[in-house]
Amino acid sequence: MVSGQRILLVAAEPREFDGLLRFCTGVRKVKWAVDWGRSGECEGRQFWMVANGAGAARAGRAVEVAYAECRPEAIVSMGFCGALDPALKIGDVLVATGVGGGPADSRLRAQLPALQFAHTGVVASIDHVAQTATEKASLWASGASVVEMEAAGVAERTAAHGIPFFCVKSVTDLAGQSFVTDFNKALLSSGHFGTIRILASALRNPGKAFPELFRLRNSCRMATRTLGEFIAGCRF
């Protein structure tokens, strides 16, 4: 890696960067047309971190805005994901070999960072939260190992700029896990999950939904920690 390499990291939510920010120095807010943005230095590299809400379209717009501002040398789609591979556990980090989940020839390829890692596979990047174990099993049968909502948008815009694309995700829910809470109904047009809508959904089955939300909060904390540790040690 060349010292001072400029890397853009794109996620859906600011909390997905919590683990990485612990390793960054000189962290500053960036005033770009995205929901959230920070810059910082990590091991001789310049990181730009942006979060612009859930979904490929919002992630793609974040790439366009950030690219115009900072001209990165590589772009990384990073953040949380759901496991499709039954062997994956909470907090496991997966490095993508491709993004899509359909036939191999329709997948967008991803490069591999120079770091040892345990898990690689295809990321299924879809337009909604995979709510049920049944849907996850179907995506697993299609050849994908994890599922999320932003990587396709990041990959497409990165390819248009002709620079290296990487995708690193950390598991927050298991392949056999279905959600009681309806996160798709809680997703607002802003690309963020509405707290009131999540609570309204949870109140329909509080005995199961509130313990589920508590477990998910803890899973996200573990996932952002392992993700931050991995990214901080990567050489893209």
DOLO-847499 format. One line per 10 residues: number of its first residue (from 1); their letters; for each residue x negated, y, z of C-alpha. Coordinates in steps of 0.25 Angstrom, whole numbers, padded with zeros to 4 digits, always signed. Each point is the difference from the previous one (the first is absolute). Layout:
<sites>
NUM	A	X/Y/Z | ...
</sites>
This chain:
<sites>
1	MVSGQRILLV	+0000/+0000/+0000 | -0005/+0014/-0003 | -0001/+0009/+0012 | +0011/+0010/+0000 | +0010/-0008/-0008 | +0013/+0007/-0001 | +0012/-0010/+0003 | +0015/+0003/+0000 | +0008/-0009/+0009 | +0015/-0001/-0002
11	AAEPREFDGL	+0011/-0005/+0009 | +0014/+0002/+0003 | +0000/+0005/+0015 | -0011/+0008/+0008 | +0000/-0011/+0011 | -0006/-0010/-0010 | -0013/+0009/+0001 | +0000/+0000/+0015 | -0011/-0011/+0001 | -0009/+0006/-0011
21	LRFCTGVRKV	+0001/+0014/+0006 | -0008/-0005/+0012 | -0012/-0002/-0009 | +0001/+0013/-0007 | -0007/+0013/+0004 | +0003/+0014/-0005 | +0014/-0003/-0002 | +0008/+0011/-0006 | +0014/+0003/-0005 | +0002/+0001/-0015
31	KWAVDWGRSG	+0010/+0010/-0005 | +0005/-0008/-0012 | +0014/-0003/-0006 | +0001/-0013/+0008 | +0007/-0003/+0013 | -0013/-0002/+0008 | -0015/+0001/-0004 | -0013/+0000/+0007 | -0015/+0000/-0004 | -0011/-0006/+0008
41	ECEGRQFWMV	-0014/-0006/-0001 | -0003/-0015/+0003 | -0014/-0006/-0001 | -0004/+0010/-0010 | +0012/-0001/-0008 | +0011/+0011/-0003 | +0014/-0005/+0003 | +0012/+0007/-0004 | +0013/-0007/+0006 | +0014/+0003/-0005
51	ANGAGAARAG	+0013/-0005/+0004 | +0013/+0003/-0008 | +0011/-0009/+0004 | +0004/-0014/-0004 | +0001/-0005/-0015 | -0008/+0000/-0012 | +0005/+0013/-0006 | -0004/+0008/+0013 | -0014/-0007/+0001 | -0002/+0003/-0015
61	RAVEVAYAEC	+0003/+0015/+0002 | -0010/+0000/+0012 | -0011/-0005/-0009 | +0003/+0010/-0011 | +0000/+0012/+0010 | -0013/-0005/+0007 | -0007/-0003/-0012 | +0002/+0014/-0005 | -0006/+0005/+0013 | -0011/-0009/+0003
71	RPEAIVSMGF	-0004/-0008/-0012 | -0003/-0013/+0007 | -0010/-0011/-0005 | +0009/-0011/+0005 | +0015/-0001/+0005 | +0004/-0010/+0011 | +0015/-0004/+0002 | +0000/-0004/+0015 | +0010/-0002/+0011 | +0010/-0010/+0006
81	CGALDPALKI	+0006/-0012/-0007 | +0008/-0012/+0002 | -0006/-0014/-0001 | +0005/-0010/-0011 | -0011/-0010/+0003 | +0004/-0008/+0012 | -0015/-0001/+0004 | +0000/+0015/+0002 | +0001/+0006/+0015 | +0003/+0013/+0006
91	GDVLVATGVG	-0012/+0010/-0002 | -0006/-0009/-0011 | -0006/+0009/-0011 | +0002/-0004/-0015 | -0009/+0005/-0011 | +0008/+0000/-0013 | -0005/-0006/-0013 | +0012/+0006/-0007 | +0013/+0007/+0002 | +0014/-0005/-0006
101	GGPADSRLRA	+0005/-0013/+0005 | +0005/-0005/-0014 | -0007/-0007/-0011 | -0015/+0001/+0000 | -0001/+0008/-0013 | +0009/+0011/+0006 | -0008/+0003/+0012 | -0009/+0012/+0002 | -0014/-0004/+0005 | -0007/+0005/+0012
111	QLPALQFAHT	-0014/+0000/+0003 | -0007/-0007/+0012 | -0008/+0008/+0010 | -0014/-0004/+0005 | +0004/-0006/+0013 | +0003/-0014/+0005 | +0015/-0002/+0002 | +0008/-0012/+0003 | +0013/+0002/-0009 | +0002/+0004/-0014
121	GVVASIDHVA	+0012/-0001/-0009 | +0010/+0007/-0009 | +0009/+0011/+0006 | +0014/+0000/-0003 | +0004/+0015/-0001 | +0015/+0001/+0000 | +0010/+0011/+0001 | +0006/-0004/+0013 | -0003/-0007/+0014 | +0000/-0015/-0001
131	QTATEKASLW	+0010/-0002/+0011 | +0001/-0015/+0000 | -0009/-0013/+0001 | +0008/-0005/-0012 | -0005/+0012/-0009 | -0014/-0001/+0005 | +0000/-0015/-0004 | +0004/+0004/-0014 | -0011/+0010/-0001 | -0010/-0010/+0005
141	ASGASVVEME	+0005/-0010/-0010 | -0003/+0011/-0011 | -0014/+0000/+0004 | -0001/+0012/+0009 | -0006/-0001/+0014 | +0005/+0013/+0007 | +0011/+0010/-0003 | +0001/+0015/+0001 | +0006/+0012/-0008 | -0012/+0010/-0004
151	AAGVAERTAA	-0011/-0007/-0007 | +0006/-0001/-0014 | +0001/+0015/+0000 | -0014/+0002/+0005 | -0006/-0010/-0010 | +0007/+0005/-0012 | -0004/+0015/+0002 | -0014/-0005/+0004 | -0001/-0007/-0013 | +0005/+0012/-0008
161	HGIPFFCVKS	-0012/+0008/+0006 | -0010/-0012/-0004 | -0006/-0001/+0014 | -0002/-0012/+0009 | +0013/-0005/+0008 | -0001/-0008/+0013 | +0012/-0005/+0008 | -0001/-0004/+0015 | +0012/-0003/+0009 | +0002/-0005/+0014
171	VTDLAGQSFV	+0011/-0009/+0004 | +0011/+0005/+0009 | +0011/-0011/-0002 | -0001/-0015/-0003 | +0004/-0008/-0012 | +0011/-0008/+0008 | +0005/+0013/+0007 | +0013/+0006/-0004 | +0005/+0014/+0005 | +0012/+0002/+0008
181	TDFNKALLSS	-0001/+0015/-0002 | +0003/+0005/-0014 | -0012/+0008/-0004 | +0005/+0002/-0014 | +0013/+0008/+0005 | -0009/+0008/+0009 | -0009/+0005/-0011 | +0003/+0014/-0003 | -0002/+0007/-0014 | -0012/+0007/+0006
191	GHFGTIRILA	-0007/-0013/+0000 | +0000/-0001/+0015 | +0008/-0009/+0009 | +0010/+0007/+0008 | +0000/-0002/+0015 | +0015/+0002/+0002 | +0003/-0010/-0011 | -0010/-0010/+0006 | +0007/+0001/+0014 | +0014/-0001/-0006
201	SALRNPGKAF	-0004/-0013/-0007 | -0006/-0005/+0013 | +0012/+0003/+0008 | +0008/-0010/-0009 | -0008/-0011/+0007 | -0008/+0006/+0011 | -0004/-0013/+0007 | -0008/-0004/-0012 | -0003/+0013/-0007 | -0007/+0008/+0011
211	PELFRLRNSC	-0010/-0011/+0004 | -0002/-0001/-0015 | -0004/+0015/-0001 | -0009/-0001/+0012 | -0007/-0012/-0006 | -0001/+0008/-0013 | -0006/+0012/+0007 | -0011/-0009/+0006 | -0003/-0007/-0013 | -0002/+0014/-0007
221	RMATRTLGEF	-0009/+0004/+0011 | -0008/-0013/-0002 | +0000/+0002/-0015 | -0005/+0014/+0000 | -0011/-0004/+0009 | -0005/-0012/-0009 | +0002/+0009/-0012 | -0008/+0011/+0005 | -0011/-0009/+0004 | +0000/-0006/-0013
231	IAGCRF	+0000/+0012/-0009 | -0011/+0007/+0009 | -0009/-0011/-0003 | +0003/-0001/-0015 | -0009/+0004/-0011 | +0009/+0003/-0012
</sites>
